[in-house]
């Protein structure tokens, strides 16, 4: 599930300007993705939900990401993951991040509080009863807030084929970086009809999971919502595909070319 969420986040990490634009999302937005392994075997599902909330008297968005295995794969490798982020409604800077996962018996229970003014992350590893303070880079994002931060600041008019961008994110107990390349536009066939999309290739670490650095291909809707539509990954063993299956609470119209 961690890798699926990282892939989804990477979809949005593209060439951008950081001037304030009309918000791409709001309270009540909800996505659901279906995942398949090697083109035919149903692997699992994932959801992302946005709700208004308050954290220490601050107006925030509370986003919950969930992931779980289904079908035959569940019998061999059960996954139940939950990720949460509390971030400022205006700046989209995160204040708190929660990661509670069980992936085939591998578990983690971590809470992180961010001090954005002093560039610190206060990490509470509940499983190991360990607390640490780690220096972060300015304007650091967590794994979930990155997705929404970039959706609100993309300037797609400035995208050019071959453009690359890097973005800093804090995950577990370390700073993490993305590099993504823009590949152009494409109309793809989805559950909802044919959709105009922007196509990307994030660079990943080749080895145990991915075949090579260019193992991923990503598509995001070419509209104000910037919906993640599809992800394809060539793995060290087999391949994985994630497709947007359903949604609700979009802030802007969802453009369909052909129904």
HELIX and SHEET records of a PDB file:
HELIX    1   1 UNK A    2  UNK A   11  1                                  10    
HELIX    2   2 UNK A   71  UNK A   76  1                                   6    
HELIX    3   3 UNK A  145  UNK A  151  1                                   7    
HELIX    4   4 UNK A  156  UNK A  158  5                                   3    
SHEET    1   A14 UNK A 130  UNK A 135  0                                        
SHEET    2   A14 UNK A 120  UNK A 125 -1                                        
SHEET    3   A14 UNK A 106  UNK A 115 -1                                        
SHEET    4   A14 UNK A  94  UNK A 103 -1                                        
SHEET    5   A14 UNK A  79  UNK A  88 -1                                        
SHEET    6   A14 UNK A  58  UNK A  69 -1                                        
SHEET    7   A14 UNK A  41  UNK A  55 -1                                        
SHEET    8   A14 UNK A  30  UNK A  37 -1                                        
SHEET    9   A14 UNK A 239  UNK A 248 -1                                        
SHEET   10   A14 UNK A 228  UNK A 234 -1                                        
SHEET   11   A14 UNK A 216  UNK A 221 -1                                        
SHEET   12   A14 UNK A 193  UNK A 202 -1                                        
SHEET   13   A14 UNK A 174  UNK A 190 -1                                        
SHEET   14   A14 UNK A 164  UNK A 171 -1                                        
END                                                                             
